[in-house]
């Protein structure tokens, strides 16, 4: 997994970088097939904004979150991202099985 962390009107400190990396580990526990994660942190007057683009096999997920505190924005971002990745994982698993719960013919080969 590649992690690209950048700041817009904001310097990425080691503490912020460590916080984001620790939170991304939570997502990797639920779905380990992450290809690329791009996180952009920005400041717009009193609003702290966090955005993430996650590239999975066959899908790209985009999430953004605003808050007055940057760490709270990162936490909310990871919660949203985690929900979307779990939803994608469940849909992907449901497609791999037919209605009876048996593997599909392509999977048996």
Phi and psi restraints in degrees (range 20) as a CNS / XPLOR table:
assign (resid 1 and name C) (resid 2 and name N)
       (resid 2 and name CA) (resid 2 and name C) 1.0 -99.8 20.0 2
assign (resid 2 and name N) (resid 2 and name CA)
       (resid 2 and name C) (resid 3 and name N) 1.0 131.3 20.0 2
assign (resid 2 and name C) (resid 3 and name N)
       (resid 3 and name CA) (resid 3 and name C) 1.0 -115.3 20.0 2
assign (resid 3 and name N) (resid 3 and name CA)
       (resid 3 and name C) (resid 4 and name N) 1.0 120.8 20.0 2
assign (resid 3 and name C) (resid 4 and name N)
       (resid 4 and name CA) (resid 4 and name C) 1.0 -115.0 20.0 2
assign (resid 4 and name N) (resid 4 and name CA)
       (resid 4 and name C) (resid 5 and name N) 1.0 115.2 20.0 2
assign (resid 4 and name C) (resid 5 and name N)
       (resid 5 and name CA) (resid 5 and name C) 1.0 -116.4 20.0 2
assign (resid 5 and name N) (resid 5 and name CA)
       (resid 5 and name C) (resid 6 and name N) 1.0 123.3 20.0 2
assign (resid 5 and name C) (resid 6 and name N)
       (resid 6 and name CA) (resid 6 and name C) 1.0 -136.9 20.0 2
assign (resid 6 and name N) (resid 6 and name CA)
       (resid 6 and name C) (resid 7 and name N) 1.0 158.6 20.0 2
assign (resid 6 and name C) (resid 7 and name N)
       (resid 7 and name CA) (resid 7 and name C) 1.0 -123.7 20.0 2
assign (resid 7 and name N) (resid 7 and name CA)
       (resid 7 and name C) (resid 8 and name N) 1.0 140.6 20.0 2
assign (resid 7 and name C) (resid 8 and name N)
       (resid 8 and name CA) (resid 8 and name C) 1.0 -114.1 20.0 2
assign (resid 8 and name N) (resid 8 and name CA)
       (resid 8 and name C) (resid 9 and name N) 1.0 113.7 20.0 2
assign (resid 8 and name C) (resid 9 and name N)
       (resid 9 and name CA) (resid 9 and name C) 1.0 62.0 20.0 2
assign (resid 9 and name N) (resid 9 and name CA)
       (resid 9 and name C) (resid 10 and name N) 1.0 31.5 20.0 2
assign (resid 9 and name C) (resid 10 and name N)
       (resid 10 and name CA) (resid 10 and name C) 1.0 -154.9 20.0 2
assign (resid 10 and name N) (resid 10 and name CA)
       (resid 10 and name C) (resid 11 and name N) 1.0 136.5 20.0 2
assign (resid 10 and name C) (resid 11 and name N)
       (resid 11 and name CA) (resid 11 and name C) 1.0 -91.7 20.0 2
assign (resid 11 and name N) (resid 11 and name CA)
       (resid 11 and name C) (resid 12 and name N) 1.0 130.2 20.0 2
assign (resid 11 and name C) (resid 12 and name N)
       (resid 12 and name CA) (resid 12 and name C) 1.0 -82.1 20.0 2
assign (resid 12 and name N) (resid 12 and name CA)
       (resid 12 and name C) (resid 13 and name N) 1.0 109.8 20.0 2
assign (resid 12 and name C) (resid 13 and name N)
       (resid 13 and name CA) (resid 13 and name C) 1.0 -86.0 20.0 2
assign (resid 13 and name N) (resid 13 and name CA)
       (resid 13 and name C) (resid 14 and name N) 1.0 161.5 20.0 2
assign (resid 13 and name C) (resid 14 and name N)
       (resid 14 and name CA) (resid 14 and name C) 1.0 -58.3 20.0 2
assign (resid 14 and name N) (resid 14 and name CA)
       (resid 14 and name C) (resid 15 and name N) 1.0 -33.6 20.0 2
assign (resid 14 and name C) (resid 15 and name N)
       (resid 15 and name CA) (resid 15 and name C) 1.0 -66.2 20.0 2
assign (resid 15 and name N) (resid 15 and name CA)
       (resid 15 and name C) (resid 16 and name N) 1.0 -42.4 20.0 2
assign (resid 15 and name C) (resid 16 and name N)
       (resid 16 and name CA) (resid 16 and name C) 1.0 -66.2 20.0 2
assign (resid 16 and name N) (resid 16 and name CA)
       (resid 16 and name C) (resid 17 and name N) 1.0 -43.6 20.0 2
assign (resid 16 and name C) (resid 17 and name N)
       (resid 17 and name CA) (resid 17 and name C) 1.0 -60.5 20.0 2
assign (resid 17 and name N) (resid 17 and name CA)
       (resid 17 and name C) (resid 18 and name N) 1.0 -43.4 20.0 2
assign (resid 17 and name C) (resid 18 and name N)
       (resid 18 and name CA) (resid 18 and name C) 1.0 -65.5 20.0 2
assign (resid 18 and name N) (resid 18 and name CA)
       (resid 18 and name C) (resid 19 and name N) 1.0 -39.1 20.0 2
assign (resid 18 and name C) (resid 19 and name N)
       (resid 19 and name CA) (resid 19 and name C) 1.0 -62.0 20.0 2
assign (resid 19 and name N) (resid 19 and name CA)
       (resid 19 and name C) (resid 20 and name N) 1.0 -45.2 20.0 2
assign (resid 19 and name C) (resid 20 and name N)
       (resid 20 and name CA) (resid 20 and name C) 1.0 -65.3 20.0 2
assign (resid 20 and name N) (resid 20 and name CA)
       (resid 20 and name C) (resid 21 and name N) 1.0 -44.2 20.0 2
assign (resid 20 and name C) (resid 21 and name N)
       (resid 21 and name CA) (resid 21 and name C) 1.0 -62.6 20.0 2
assign (resid 21 and name N) (resid 21 and name CA)
       (resid 21 and name C) (resid 22 and name N) 1.0 -42.0 20.0 2
assign (resid 21 and name C) (resid 22 and name N)
       (resid 22 and name CA) (resid 22 and name C) 1.0 -63.8 20.0 2
assign (resid 22 and name N) (resid 22 and name CA)
       (resid 22 and name C) (resid 23 and name N) 1.0 -37.3 20.0 2
assign (resid 22 and name C) (resid 23 and name N)
       (resid 23 and name CA) (resid 23 and name C) 1.0 -72.1 20.0 2
assign (resid 23 and name N) (resid 23 and name CA)
       (resid 23 and name C) (resid 24 and name N) 1.0 -35.6 20.0 2
assign (resid 23 and name C) (resid 24 and name N)
       (resid 24 and name CA) (resid 24 and name C) 1.0 -65.3 20.0 2
assign (resid 24 and name N) (resid 24 and name CA)
       (resid 24 and name C) (resid 25 and name N) 1.0 -30.2 20.0 2
assign (resid 24 and name C) (resid 25 and name N)
       (resid 25 and name CA) (resid 25 and name C) 1.0 -59.7 20.0 2
assign (resid 25 and name N) (resid 25 and name CA)
       (resid 25 and name C) (resid 26 and name N) 1.0 -32.8 20.0 2
assign (resid 25 and name C) (resid 26 and name N)
       (resid 26 and name CA) (resid 26 and name C) 1.0 -61.6 20.0 2
assign (resid 26 and name N) (resid 26 and name CA)
       (resid 26 and name C) (resid 27 and name N) 1.0 -40.9 20.0 2
assign (resid 26 and name C) (resid 27 and name N)
       (resid 27 and name CA) (resid 27 and name C) 1.0 -68.8 20.0 2
assign (resid 27 and name N) (resid 27 and name CA)
       (resid 27 and name C) (resid 28 and name N) 1.0 -39.2 20.0 2
assign (resid 27 and name C) (resid 28 and name N)
       (resid 28 and name CA) (resid 28 and name C) 1.0 -63.8 20.0 2
assign (resid 28 and name N) (resid 28 and name CA)
       (resid 28 and name C) (resid 29 and name N) 1.0 -26.6 20.0 2
assign (resid 28 and name C) (resid 29 and name N)
       (resid 29 and name CA) (resid 29 and name C) 1.0 -66.9 20.0 2
assign (resid 29 and name N) (resid 29 and name CA)
       (resid 29 and name C) (resid 30 and name N) 1.0 -35.5 20.0 2
assign (resid 29 and name C) (resid 30 and name N)
       (resid 30 and name CA) (resid 30 and name C) 1.0 -83.3 20.0 2
assign (resid 30 and name N) (resid 30 and name CA)
       (resid 30 and name C) (resid 31 and name N) 1.0 -32.4 20.0 2
assign (resid 30 and name C) (resid 31 and name N)
       (resid 31 and name CA) (resid 31 and name C) 1.0 -149.8 20.0 2
assign (resid 31 and name N) (resid 31 and name CA)
       (resid 31 and name C) (resid 32 and name N) 1.0 107.9 20.0 2
assign (resid 31 and name C) (resid 32 and name N)
       (resid 32 and name CA) (resid 32 and name C) 1.0 -92.4 20.0 2
assign (resid 32 and name N) (resid 32 and name CA)
       (resid 32 and name C) (resid 33 and name N) 1.0 3.5 20.0 2
assign (resid 32 and name C) (resid 33 and name N)
       (resid 33 and name CA) (resid 33 and name C) 1.0 -94.8 20.0 2
assign (resid 33 and name N) (resid 33 and name CA)
       (resid 33 and name C) (resid 34 and name N) 1.0 37.6 20.0 2
assign (resid 33 and name C) (resid 34 and name N)
       (resid 34 and name CA) (resid 34 and name C) 1.0 -75.9 20.0 2
assign (resid 34 and name N) (resid 34 and name CA)
       (resid 34 and name C) (resid 35 and name N) 1.0 130.7 20.0 2
assign (resid 34 and name C) (resid 35 and name N)
       (resid 35 and name CA) (resid 35 and name C) 1.0 -91.9 20.0 2
assign (resid 35 and name N) (resid 35 and name CA)
       (resid 35 and name C) (resid 36 and name N) 1.0 -50.6 20.0 2
assign (resid 35 and name C) (resid 36 and name N)
       (resid 36 and name CA) (resid 36 and name C) 1.0 -150.0 20.0 2
assign (resid 36 and name N) (resid 36 and name CA)
       (resid 36 and name C) (resid 37 and name N) 1.0 137.9 20.0 2
assign (resid 36 and name C) (resid 37 and name N)
       (resid 37 and name CA) (resid 37 and name C) 1.0 -127.4 20.0 2
assign (resid 37 and name N) (resid 37 and name CA)
       (resid 37 and name C) (resid 38 and name N) 1.0 121.3 20.0 2
assign (resid 37 and name C) (resid 38 and name N)
       (resid 38 and name CA) (resid 38 and name C) 1.0 -113.3 20.0 2
assign (resid 38 and name N) (resid 38 and name CA)
       (resid 38 and name C) (resid 39 and name N) 1.0 120.2 20.0 2
assign (resid 38 and name C) (resid 39 and name N)
       (resid 39 and name CA) (resid 39 and name C) 1.0 -117.8 20.0 2
assign (resid 39 and name N) (resid 39 and name CA)
       (resid 39 and name C) (resid 40 and name N) 1.0 128.8 20.0 2
assign (resid 39 and name C) (resid 40 and name N)
       (resid 40 and name CA) (resid 40 and name C) 1.0 -120.1 20.0 2
assign (resid 40 and name N) (resid 40 and name CA)
       (resid 40 and name C) (resid 41 and name N) 1.0 122.4 20.0 2
assign (resid 40 and name C) (resid 41 and name N)
       (resid 41 and name CA) (resid 41 and name C) 1.0 -108.3 20.0 2
assign (resid 41 and name N) (resid 41 and name CA)
       (resid 41 and name C) (resid 42 and name N) 1.0 134.1 20.0 2
assign (resid 41 and name C) (resid 42 and name N)
       (resid 42 and name CA) (resid 42 and name C) 1.0 -142.3 20.0 2
assign (resid 42 and name N) (resid 42 and name CA)
       (resid 42 and name C) (resid 43 and name N) 1.0 160.1 20.0 2
assign (resid 42 and name C) (resid 43 and name N)
       (resid 43 and name CA) (resid 43 and name C) 1.0 -122.6 20.0 2
assign (resid 43 and name N) (resid 43 and name CA)
       (resid 43 and name C) (resid 44 and name N) 1.0 127.3 20.0 2
assign (resid 43 and name C) (resid 44 and name N)
       (resid 44 and name CA) (resid 44 and name C) 1.0 -129.6 20.0 2
assign (resid 44 and name N) (resid 44 and name CA)
       (resid 44 and name C) (resid 45 and name N) 1.0 97.1 20.0 2
assign (resid 44 and name C) (resid 45 and name N)
       (resid 45 and name CA) (resid 45 and name C) 1.0 55.8 20.0 2
assign (resid 45 and name N) (resid 45 and name CA)
       (resid 45 and name C) (resid 46 and name N) 1.0 -110.9 20.0 2
assign (resid 45 and name C) (resid 46 and name N)
       (resid 46 and name CA) (resid 46 and name C) 1.0 -96.8 20.0 2
assign (resid 46 and name N) (resid 46 and name CA)
       (resid 46 and name C) (resid 47 and name N) 1.0 2.3 20.0 2
assign (resid 46 and name C) (resid 47 and name N)
       (resid 47 and name CA) (resid 47 and name C) 1.0 -103.6 20.0 2
assign (resid 47 and name N) (resid 47 and name CA)
       (resid 47 and name C) (resid 48 and name N) 1.0 125.4 20.0 2
assign (resid 47 and name C) (resid 48 and name N)
       (resid 48 and name CA) (resid 48 and name C) 1.0 -97.7 20.0 2
assign (resid 48 and name N) (resid 48 and name CA)
       (resid 48 and name C) (resid 49 and name N) 1.0 130.4 20.0 2
assign (resid 48 and name C) (resid 49 and name N)
       (resid 49 and name CA) (resid 49 and name C) 1.0 -124.6 20.0 2
assign (resid 49 and name N) (resid 49 and name CA)
       (resid 49 and name C) (resid 50 and name N) 1.0 138.0 20.0 2
assign (resid 49 and name C) (resid 50 and name N)
       (resid 50 and name CA) (resid 50 and name C) 1.0 -127.1 20.0 2
assign (resid 50 and name N) (resid 50 and name CA)
       (resid 50 and name C) (resid 51 and name N) 1.0 131.4 20.0 2
assign (resid 50 and name C) (resid 51 and name N)
       (resid 51 and name CA) (resid 51 and name C) 1.0 -127.8 20.0 2
assign (resid 51 and name N) (resid 51 and name CA)
       (resid 51 and name C) (resid 52 and name N) 1.0 148.0 20.0 2
assign (resid 51 and name C) (resid 52 and name N)
       (resid 52 and name CA) (resid 52 and name C) 1.0 -141.7 20.0 2
assign (resid 52 and name N) (resid 52 and name CA)
       (resid 52 and name C) (resid 53 and name N) 1.0 137.5 20.0 2
assign (resid 52 and name C) (resid 53 and name N)
       (resid 53 and name CA) (resid 53 and name C) 1.0 -116.3 20.0 2
assign (resid 53 and name N) (resid 53 and name CA)
       (resid 53 and name C) (resid 54 and name N) 1.0 121.0 20.0 2
assign (resid 53 and name C) (resid 54 and name N)
       (resid 54 and name CA) (resid 54 and name C) 1.0 -117.6 20.0 2
assign (resid 54 and name N) (resid 54 and name CA)
       (resid 54 and name C) (resid 55 and name N) 1.0 123.0 20.0 2
assign (resid 54 and name C) (resid 55 and name N)
       (resid 55 and name CA) (resid 55 and name C) 1.0 -98.4 20.0 2
assign (resid 55 and name N) (resid 55 and name CA)
       (resid 55 and name C) (resid 56 and name N) 1.0 119.6 20.0 2
assign (resid 55 and name C) (resid 56 and name N)
       (resid 56 and name CA) (resid 56 and name C) 1.0 -110.7 20.0 2
assign (resid 56 and name N) (resid 56 and name CA)
       (resid 56 and name C) (resid 57 and name N) 1.0 172.5 20.0 2
assign (resid 56 and name C) (resid 57 and name N)
       (resid 57 and name CA) (resid 57 and name C) 1.0 -70.3 20.0 2
assign (resid 57 and name N) (resid 57 and name CA)
       (resid 57 and name C) (resid 58 and name N) 1.0 109.5 20.0 2
assign (resid 57 and name C) (resid 58 and name N)
       (resid 58 and name CA) (resid 58 and name C) 1.0 91.6 20.0 2
assign (resid 58 and name N) (resid 58 and name CA)
       (resid 58 and name C) (resid 59 and name N) 1.0 -1.1 20.0 2
assign (resid 58 and name C) (resid 59 and name N)
       (resid 59 and name CA) (resid 59 and name C) 1.0 -155.7 20.0 2
assign (resid 59 and name N) (resid 59 and name CA)
       (resid 59 and name C) (resid 60 and name N) 1.0 149.2 20.0 2
assign (resid 59 and name C) (resid 60 and name N)
       (resid 60 and name CA) (resid 60 and name C) 1.0 -121.2 20.0 2
assign (resid 60 and name N) (resid 60 and name CA)
       (resid 60 and name C) (resid 61 and name N) 1.0 129.7 20.0 2
assign (resid 60 and name C) (resid 61 and name N)
       (resid 61 and name CA) (resid 61 and name C) 1.0 -112.3 20.0 2
assign (resid 61 and name N) (resid 61 and name CA)
       (resid 61 and name C) (resid 62 and name N) 1.0 129.9 20.0 2
assign (resid 61 and name C) (resid 62 and name N)
       (resid 62 and name CA) (resid 62 and name C) 1.0 -117.5 20.0 2
assign (resid 62 and name N) (resid 62 and name CA)
       (resid 62 and name C) (resid 63 and name N) 1.0 132.0 20.0 2
assign (resid 62 and name C) (resid 63 and name N)
       (resid 63 and name CA) (resid 63 and name C) 1.0 -137.4 20.0 2
assign (resid 63 and name N) (resid 63 and name CA)
       (resid 63 and name C) (resid 64 and name N) 1.0 140.8 20.0 2
assign (resid 63 and name C) (resid 64 and name N)
       (resid 64 and name CA) (resid 64 and name C) 1.0 -137.3 20.0 2
assign (resid 64 and name N) (resid 64 and name CA)
       (resid 64 and name C) (resid 65 and name N) 1.0 151.9 20.0 2
assign (resid 64 and name C) (resid 65 and name N)
       (resid 65 and name CA) (resid 65 and name C) 1.0 -149.9 20.0 2
assign (resid 65 and name N) (resid 65 and name CA)
       (resid 65 and name C) (resid 66 and name N) 1.0 141.5 20.0 2
assign (resid 65 and name C) (resid 66 and name N)
       (resid 66 and name CA) (resid 66 and name C) 1.0 -118.2 20.0 2
assign (resid 66 and name N) (resid 66 and name CA)
       (resid 66 and name C) (resid 67 and name N) 1.0 148.1 20.0 2
assign (resid 66 and name C) (resid 67 and name N)
       (resid 67 and name CA) (resid 67 and name C) 1.0 -162.9 20.0 2
assign (resid 67 and name N) (resid 67 and name CA)
       (resid 67 and name C) (resid 68 and name N) 1.0 168.5 20.0 2
assign (resid 67 and name C) (resid 68 and name N)
       (resid 68 and name CA) (resid 68 and name C) 1.0 -81.0 20.0 2
assign (resid 68 and name N) (resid 68 and name CA)
       (resid 68 and name C) (resid 69 and name N) 1.0 -20.9 20.0 2
assign (resid 68 and name C) (resid 69 and name N)
       (resid 69 and name CA) (resid 69 and name C) 1.0 -111.7 20.0 2
assign (resid 69 and name N) (resid 69 and name CA)
       (resid 69 and name C) (resid 70 and name N) 1.0 131.1 20.0 2
assign (resid 69 and name C) (resid 70 and name N)
       (resid 70 and name CA) (resid 70 and name C) 1.0 -64.9 20.0 2
assign (resid 70 and name N) (resid 70 and name CA)
       (resid 70 and name C) (resid 71 and name N) 1.0 -41.3 20.0 2
assign (resid 70 and name C) (resid 71 and name N)
       (resid 71 and name CA) (resid 71 and name C) 1.0 -65.8 20.0 2
assign (resid 71 and name N) (resid 71 and name CA)
       (resid 71 and name C) (resid 72 and name N) 1.0 -37.0 20.0 2
assign (resid 71 and name C) (resid 72 and name N)
       (resid 72 and name CA) (resid 72 and name C) 1.0 -66.8 20.0 2
assign (resid 72 and name N) (resid 72 and name CA)
       (resid 72 and name C) (resid 73 and name N) 1.0 -38.2 20.0 2
assign (resid 72 and name C) (resid 73 and name N)
       (resid 73 and name CA) (resid 73 and name C) 1.0 -63.9 20.0 2
assign (resid 73 and name N) (resid 73 and name CA)
       (resid 73 and name C) (resid 74 and name N) 1.0 -40.7 20.0 2
assign (resid 73 and name C) (resid 74 and name N)
       (resid 74 and name CA) (resid 74 and name C) 1.0 -64.8 20.0 2
assign (resid 74 and name N) (resid 74 and name CA)
       (resid 74 and name C) (resid 75 and name N) 1.0 -43.4 20.0 2
assign (resid 74 and name C) (resid 75 and name N)
       (resid 75 and name CA) (resid 75 and name C) 1.0 -61.6 20.0 2
assign (resid 75 and name N) (resid 75 and name CA)
       (resid 75 and name C) (resid 76 and name N) 1.0 -44.7 20.0 2
assign (resid 75 and name C) (resid 76 and name N)
       (resid 76 and name CA) (resid 76 and name C) 1.0 -65.0 20.0 2
assign (resid 76 and name N) (resid 76 and name CA)
       (resid 76 and name C) (resid 77 and name N) 1.0 -38.0 20.0 2
assign (resid 76 and name C) (resid 77 and name N)
       (resid 77 and name CA) (resid 77 and name C) 1.0 -60.7 20.0 2
assign (resid 77 and name N) (resid 77 and name CA)
       (resid 77 and name C) (resid 78 and name N) 1.0 -46.2 20.0 2
assign (resid 77 and name C) (resid 78 and name N)
       (resid 78 and name CA) (resid 78 and name C) 1.0 -66.0 20.0 2
assign (resid 78 and name N) (resid 78 and name CA)
       (resid 78 and name C) (resid 79 and name N) 1.0 -36.9 20.0 2
assign (resid 78 and name C) (resid 79 and name N)
       (resid 79 and name CA) (resid 79 and name C) 1.0 -63.1 20.0 2
assign (resid 79 and name N) (resid 79 and name CA)
       (resid 79 and name C) (resid 80 and name N) 1.0 -45.9 20.0 2
assign (resid 79 and name C) (resid 80 and name N)
       (resid 80 and name CA) (resid 80 and name C) 1.0 -62.3 20.0 2
assign (resid 80 and name N) (resid 80 and name CA)
       (resid 80 and name C) (resid 81 and name N) 1.0 -44.5 20.0 2
assign (resid 80 and name C) (resid 81 and name N)
       (resid 81 and name CA) (resid 81 and name C) 1.0 -63.4 20.0 2
assign (resid 81 and name N) (resid 81 and name CA)
       (resid 81 and name C) (resid 82 and name N) 1.0 -40.8 20.0 2
assign (resid 81 and name C) (resid 82 and name N)
       (resid 82 and name CA) (resid 82 and name C) 1.0 -62.8 20.0 2
assign (resid 82 and name N) (resid 82 and name CA)
       (resid 82 and name C) (resid 83 and name N) 1.0 -43.2 20.0 2
assign (resid 82 and name C) (resid 83 and name N)
       (resid 83 and name CA) (resid 83 and name C) 1.0 -62.1 20.0 2
assign (resid 83 and name N) (resid 83 and name CA)
       (resid 83 and name C) (resid 84 and name N) 1.0 -42.6 20.0 2
assign (resid 83 and name C) (resid 84 and name N)
       (resid 84 and name CA) (resid 84 and name C) 1.0 -68.9 20.0 2
assign (resid 84 and name N) (resid 84 and name CA)
       (resid 84 and name C) (resid 85 and name N) 1.0 -37.1 20.0 2
assign (resid 84 and name C) (resid 85 and name N)
       (resid 85 and name CA) (resid 85 and name C) 1.0 -70.0 20.0 2
assign (resid 85 and name N) (resid 85 and name CA)
       (resid 85 and name C) (resid 86 and name N) 1.0 -39.6 20.0 2
assign (resid 85 and name C) (resid 86 and name N)
       (resid 86 and name CA) (resid 86 and name C) 1.0 -63.3 20.0 2
assign (resid 86 and name N) (resid 86 and name CA)
       (resid 86 and name C) (resid 87 and name N) 1.0 -40.9 20.0 2
assign (resid 86 and name C) (resid 87 and name N)
       (resid 87 and name CA) (resid 87 and name C) 1.0 -61.5 20.0 2
assign (resid 87 and name N) (resid 87 and name CA)
       (resid 87 and name C) (resid 88 and name N) 1.0 -43.2 20.0 2
assign (resid 87 and name C) (resid 88 and name N)
       (resid 88 and name CA) (resid 88 and name C) 1.0 -63.7 20.0 2
assign (resid 88 and name N) (resid 88 and name CA)
       (resid 88 and name C) (resid 89 and name N) 1.0 -41.2 20.0 2
assign (resid 88 and name C) (resid 89 and name N)
       (resid 89 and name CA) (resid 89 and name C) 1.0 -64.1 20.0 2
assign (resid 89 and name N) (resid 89 and name CA)
       (resid 89 and name C) (resid 90 and name N) 1.0 -41.5 20.0 2
assign (resid 89 and name C) (resid 90 and name N)
       (resid 90 and name CA) (resid 90 and name C) 1.0 -66.3 20.0 2
assign (resid 90 and name N) (resid 90 and name CA)
       (resid 90 and name C) (resid 91 and name N) 1.0 -41.0 20.0 2
assign (resid 90 and name C) (resid 91 and name N)
       (resid 91 and name CA) (resid 91 and name C) 1.0 -64.4 20.0 2
assign (resid 91 and name N) (resid 91 and name CA)
       (resid 91 and name C) (resid 92 and name N) 1.0 -40.8 20.0 2
assign (resid 91 and name C) (resid 92 and name N)
       (resid 92 and name CA) (resid 92 and name C) 1.0 -64.7 20.0 2
assign (resid 92 and name N) (resid 92 and name CA)
       (resid 92 and name C) (resid 93 and name N) 1.0 -41.0 20.0 2
assign (resid 92 and name C) (resid 93 and name N)
       (resid 93 and name CA) (resid 93 and name C) 1.0 -68.8 20.0 2
assign (resid 93 and name N) (resid 93 and name CA)
       (resid 93 and name C) (resid 94 and name N) 1.0 -36.6 20.0 2
assign (resid 93 and name C) (resid 94 and name N)
       (resid 94 and name CA) (resid 94 and name C) 1.0 -67.8 20.0 2
assign (resid 94 and name N) (resid 94 and name CA)
       (resid 94 and name C) (resid 95 and name N) 1.0 -32.9 20.0 2
assign (resid 94 and name C) (resid 95 and name N)
       (resid 95 and name CA) (resid 95 and name C) 1.0 -70.4 20.0 2
assign (resid 95 and name N) (resid 95 and name CA)
       (resid 95 and name C) (resid 96 and name N) 1.0 -24.1 20.0 2
assign (resid 95 and name C) (resid 96 and name N)
       (resid 96 and name CA) (resid 96 and name C) 1.0 -81.0 20.0 2
assign (resid 96 and name N) (resid 96 and name CA)
       (resid 96 and name C) (resid 97 and name N) 1.0 -10.4 20.0 2
assign (resid 96 and name C) (resid 97 and name N)
       (resid 97 and name CA) (resid 97 and name C) 1.0 -124.1 20.0 2
assign (resid 97 and name N) (resid 97 and name CA)
       (resid 97 and name C) (resid 98 and name N) 1.0 148.9 20.0 2
assign (resid 97 and name C) (resid 98 and name N)
       (resid 98 and name CA) (resid 98 and name C) 1.0 -84.8 20.0 2
assign (resid 98 and name N) (resid 98 and name CA)
       (resid 98 and name C) (resid 99 and name N) 1.0 -171.1 20.0 2
assign (resid 98 and name C) (resid 99 and name N)
       (resid 99 and name CA) (resid 99 and name C) 1.0 -64.6 20.0 2
assign (resid 99 and name N) (resid 99 and name CA)
       (resid 99 and name C) (resid 100 and name N) 1.0 -28.0 20.0 2
assign (resid 99 and name C) (resid 100 and name N)
       (resid 100 and name CA) (resid 100 and name C) 1.0 -83.6 20.0 2
assign (resid 100 and name N) (resid 100 and name CA)
       (resid 100 and name C) (resid 101 and name N) 1.0 -6.0 20.0 2
assign (resid 100 and name C) (resid 101 and name N)
       (resid 101 and name CA) (resid 101 and name C) 1.0 90.5 20.0 2
assign (resid 101 and name N) (resid 101 and name CA)
       (resid 101 and name C) (resid 102 and name N) 1.0 -0.4 20.0 2
assign (resid 101 and name C) (resid 102 and name N)
       (resid 102 and name CA) (resid 102 and name C) 1.0 -83.5 20.0 2
assign (resid 102 and name N) (resid 102 and name CA)
       (resid 102 and name C) (resid 103 and name N) 1.0 150.4 20.0 2
assign (resid 102 and name C) (resid 103 and name N)
       (resid 103 and name CA) (resid 103 and name C) 1.0 -63.2 20.0 2
assign (resid 103 and name N) (resid 103 and name CA)
       (resid 103 and name C) (resid 104 and name N) 1.0 151.9 20.0 2
assign (resid 103 and name C) (resid 104 and name N)
       (resid 104 and name CA) (resid 104 and name C) 1.0 -73.3 20.0 2
assign (resid 104 and name N) (resid 104 and name CA)
       (resid 104 and name C) (resid 105 and name N) 1.0 168.5 20.0 2
assign (resid 104 and name C) (resid 105 and name N)
       (resid 105 and name CA) (resid 105 and name C) 1.0 -64.3 20.0 2
assign (resid 105 and name N) (resid 105 and name CA)
       (resid 105 and name C) (resid 106 and name N) 1.0 -37.6 20.0 2
assign (resid 105 and name C) (resid 106 and name N)
       (resid 106 and name CA) (resid 106 and name C) 1.0 -67.5 20.0 2
assign (resid 106 and name N) (resid 106 and name CA)
       (resid 106 and name C) (resid 107 and name N) 1.0 -29.3 20.0 2
assign (resid 106 and name C) (resid 107 and name N)
       (resid 107 and name CA) (resid 107 and name C) 1.0 -77.8 20.0 2
assign (resid 107 and name N) (resid 107 and name CA)
       (resid 107 and name C) (resid 108 and name N) 1.0 -25.5 20.0 2
assign (resid 107 and name C) (resid 108 and name N)
       (resid 108 and name CA) (resid 108 and name C) 1.0 -75.4 20.0 2
assign (resid 108 and name N) (resid 108 and name CA)
       (resid 108 and name C) (resid 109 and name N) 1.0 -20.7 20.0 2
